[in-house]
Amino acid sequence: MDDVISKILQMDEEARKLDEEAQAEKIASHEEVLKKRREVYEEYLESAKEHVEKYKAAETKASQARWKKTEKHYDDVSRALEKKFRDNKSKWVDEIINGVLSYNNY
């Protein structure tokens, strides 16, 4: 009978050890999952930052090109208007004066 009780106690001790090992493995697995989750999140975040930086650089370059094009257009228009003014200044002044004088004659 002592032999049976001894075997039961031995089996109970082994079961407790297996349970403790399973609990330790469960905790380790949970910690590994958390660690892996953080790693995946950090990798995703880093990838997203790189993507944003590339997009930002490309958009800045495109924006600068659009600005240069717009600036050139307005410079061209401004120069054309200044030339037109220089070429026609006297003529326009004469037309305005003649228009005002002819209006006063009525």
SULHUCOR-V246253 format. One record per helix or strand of 2 or more residues. SS is the DSSP state (A for helix, B for strand). FROM is the first residue (numbers start at 0). LEN is the number of residues. If there is no record, write none. Layout:
SS,FROM,LEN ; SS,FROM,LEN
This chain:
A,1,103
